[in-house]
Amino acid sequence: MGITNAEGSSATNCKLNKPEIIITDKQLMLFSSNTDIKLTIKTLEAGHPVLITAFYSNGLSLLKALKVHLQKKYINKSFKEQREYRSKYNKLSQLILIEVINYKLVVKKAPFIGWLEKFYPETSDFLLPFVKIQGLNSAWQWYENGISIPVLRNKIYPFYGTYFPTRFDHLILFDNWLNRYDGPKKNAIDVGIGSGVLSFQMLKHGFQKVYGTDTNPNAIVGLTNTIKDTKLSRKITLDFGHLFANANQLTELIVFNPPWLPQSSNLNMLDEAIYYDKNLFTQFFKKAKQLLLPEGQLVLIFSNLAQITKVNKQHPIELELAEGGRFILEKCLKRNVKMASGKTKRDQHWRAEEAVELWVLKHL
């Protein structure tokens, strides 16, 4: 892929997270605009794959029909019910396949997706789930065209499979805090750097060096490619690993935007940006205690989402302050989240109560 390392980056040790290709000689059920929809969905529910033919739009039509079918079976009102619906939809949609030949989709009126040739140099002909193609296509457009973030001067170019913010209340909250920050700005640690937004914010506000870590190899590889041959490559050190990875230098600021919801099942790379396992916060606070300078500050960006949706009664940061014996609270800033778009079909009544939080902790 022509991956270039940033200073101190471990990108060469990363194995990219990418959709797994399918190569089979089994006869598949073919789906076009003339195919019986009910029969096709029964085939999917029986665990048999279906191949999209003729036009790219046929894949969109089948996914739409699958959603309608499942929405009749699942009430899909509460947060828990929405999770169950999405789990079933994800399982069945993975069985809807589309063919790639010579790195191009064989159906008509299909988009060009540059990732196909970059990710699969070993073979040019294969099958992929249609929803994976949708994800690759969207990610290619974001990567090529960039995304504007309100708190940054320049666009970001998120790599495939890397979490990037689509809501900005928490970023605005962090930017407002940085405006008032009067501590030293020699170095900081960004735990779970993702697409790099928090690090870019800190550099914008005068920090000299940021050490960014992530468990997602795509985040490390993507940011490495983004900042290579720029001044940022001298200011950002990237490291692939869990939480603090190989960090061993004391720092005046540690920033962490952790997942906001507790884990309910096995996670993939993108899920890890949304759901946390039960040991995450204990491990984080223990290591943060060791790496934070005596007068340093620990900043966590969080949300009350788990509490207002009844997913979890315990707030992990409040629990640490009450029982951890490591840190004390300096301040907690909150910002109400904007209501969901009227275009969304999900019932998101809880959004009226949702607030993002910025917790500033110091050594006990």
C-alpha positions, -999 to +999 in steps of 0.1 A: +000+000+000+030+023+001+025+030+038+049+056+052+057+059+088+054+091+109+081+097+134+079+069+160+049+053+143+043+016+145+023+015+113+044-011+097+034-035+125-003-030+118-024-055+099-052-035+083-088-042+093-106-047+060-136-067+047-129-104+042-133-114+006-153-144-004-142-168-031-166-197-038-177-220-067-210-227-051-241-218-070-258-188-055-294-175-057-294-145-081-313-114-073-325-088-098-355-065-100-377-094-112-368-117-084-394-126-058-386-105-027-403-127-001-386-158-014-353-140-014-357-129+023-367-165+032-334-176+016-315-152+037-332-162+069-324-198+061-287-188+061-281-189+023-263-161+005-278-142-024-259-125-053-269-091-066-270-089-104-277-065-132-278-031-115-262-017-083-296-003-073-309-039-069-288-043-039-302-011-024-337-024-031-331-057-014-317-040+017-346-017+019-370-047+017-351-065+044-354-035+067-391-033+061-395-070+068-375-069+100-393-037+112-425-057+112-410-083+134-393-060+159-411-032+177-379-011+174-389+016+199-367+013+229-329+015+229-326-022+236-351-031+209-332-011+184-300-030+193-318-063+187-332-051+153-297-039+142-281-071+152-305-092+131-303-068+102-265-070+103-265-108+103-288-111+074-274-083+053-240-099+054-255-127+032-263-103+004-232-105-019-219-086-050-192-096-074-159-078-081-139-085-113-106-067-120-113-045-089-146-032-103-182-041-095-197-061-123-232-046-120-242-016-139-242+020-125-219+010-097-196+035-080-158+034-083-141+024-051-104+029-049-100+008-018-106-025-037-073-023-055-054-009-025-067-036-001-066-067-022-034-068-043-033-106-041-065-111-061-087-090-084-118-112-086-139-119-055-172-115-038-180-091-009-212-085+011-231-056-004-232-037+029-194-039+030-192-024-005-215+004+008-191+010+036-161+010+013-178+034-010-187+059+017-153+056+032-137+062-002-157+094-007-148+107+028-111+098+022-110+115-012-131+146-005-124+151+032-148+161+060-151+195+076-150+196+114-163+229+130-134+231+155-106+226+129-092+249+102-086+220+077-106+190+067-098+155+079-094+126+056-105+095+076-091+062+065-114+032+060-125+016+092-116+045+114-141+062+136-146+099+130-171+123+146-204+130+130-217+150+160-196+179+173-210+190+207-182+172+226-155+187+203-169+222+209-169+215+246-132+204+244-123+234+223-139+258+247-119+242+275-086+244+255-093+281+250-091+286+288-063+261+295-033+279+310-011+249+319+021+239+302+019+228+265+050+208+260+034+174+254+001+155+257-012+120+253-043+113+232-056+078+241-076+063+212-066+089+186-090+077+159-091+102+131-069+126+150-094+154+158-086+159+195-049+159+187-054+184+159-073+206+184-045+205+209-019+214+183-041+242+171-041+255+207-003+255+210+007+220+222+042+211+209+039+173+209+011+148+210+016+111+215-014+093+200-024+057+205-051+034+191-060-003+191-073+001+156-046-005+130-065+015+104-064+046+126-026+044+129-020+036+092-045+063+081-031+091+102+005+080+093-004+085+056-023+118+063+005+135+082+035+122+062+056+149+046+039+176+066+049+196+097+025+175+117+047+144+113+072+161+137+045+169+162+025+137+164+039+104+174+017+074+167+017+041+185-004+010+178-016-006+210-042-008+239-048+024+258-014+040+264+005+014+242+042+019+248+040+054+264+065+058+292+072+096+293+054+116+320+030+142+305+011+173+317-021+164+299-038+131+291-069+132+269-093+103+265-126+102+245-136+067+255-166+047+242-198+059+258-217+026+261-209-007+279-202-038+258-231-062+251-215-086+226-182-093+208-169-061+192-153-053+159-129-024+154-155+003+148-176-010+177-146-005+200-150+032+195-186+030+207-188+002+233-164-004+262-156-036+281-159-038+319-121-035+325-114-005+303-117+023+328-099+005+356-070-002+333-070+033+320-071+051+354-044+028+368-019+036+339-029+073+338-019+076+374+016+065+365+020+087+335+005+120+346+029+146+360+022+157+396+004+189+385-009+175+353-046+172+342-066+142+330-094+151+306-121+126+297-149+134+272-180+114+280-218+114+278-248+104+300-261+083+272-258+050+290-277+063+320-306+080+302-311+050+279-311+027+310-283+006+295-261+012+326-268+028+359-232+032+368-212+061+355-175+048+352-159+082+359-181+089+389-173+053+401-135+060+398-138+092+418-158+075+445-138+043+449-106+045+428-085+065+453-064+079+425-079+112+413-100+141+425-124+161+404-113+196+394-143+204+372-170+189+351-184+208+321-216+198+303-232+207+270-267+196+259-268+176+227-287+189+197-319+171+190-318+143+164-326+152+128-362+151+119-352+128+090-341+100+113-365+071+115-352+059+148-371+068+180-345+089+198-367+105+225-338+103+250-318+129+230-337+156+248-319+145+280-285+138+265-255+158+274-219+155+266-195+159+295-159+170+299-143+158+332-111+173+344-093+152+371-061+158+391-040+136+413-055+128+447 
